[in-house]
Amino acid sequence: MLGIVMLDTVFPRPVGDIGNPATFPFPVRLRKVSRASPRKVIFEKASGMVDDFVSAAQSLQADGCKAIVTSCGFLALHQQTIAAALEIPFASSSLCWLPTLYHAFGGARHVGILTASGASLGAAHLAALGGSMDSPIVGMPVESEFARVIVGNQPEGDMDRVHAEMVAAADHLVATQPQVRAILLECTNMPPVAGLIAQRTGRPVFDLVGLARQMMGLAP
């Protein structure tokens, strides 16, 4: 069983999203951290809430989970703190992929990152997991349906438009950084379009859903 520490959200989570149990071919258990909104984690670095995330992860471990992930890549800042409180594998973010991808694709400049907020994803997030700011980073536009629904945590939204915006951001990434050979999706709401992004850009795409499957001992 996979444990997923969830932010306190109400926005739609289609199949492929980390927070939809149907995304995985094995049992999952979700544990929500109350008051942990996307804005709180992205813009305020989960200030004052790290102990709550630790408690949620520990409760999932006590429930018998084999591995734990979270529903927001910006929790990378707290990877070491949460992992140190557990006895099972833990990945706070898809950014855990970075050291492996750097070795596989020839360095940081060849691994592009697509994120919920380019202005907020900084050196500290990447360094916490062995990453580098040499990786090109493209964030979702502030004036977008994605920002309104996902970051703004709205119960309804045009998810087709949200997904189209994600693909457009990936197109922009490879158009402006043609040396990019692989794309990493920081945001756990992006995996529903990972296949389309790979098809459109011609680059392999990595995300937390794939990492979770690996942690559970399954091929992607």
Secondary structure, 3 states (H helix, E strand, C coil): CEEEEECCCCCCCCCCCCCCHHHCCCCEEEEECCCCCHHHHHHHCCCCCHHHHHHHHHHHHHCCCCEEEECCHHHHHHHHHHHHCCCCCEECCHHHHHHHHHHHHCCHHHEEEEECCCCCCCHHHHHCCCCCCCCCEEECCCCCHHHHHHHCCCCCCCHHHHHHHHHHHHHHHHHHCCCCCEEEECCCCCHHHHHHHHHHHCCCEECHHHHHHHHCCCCC
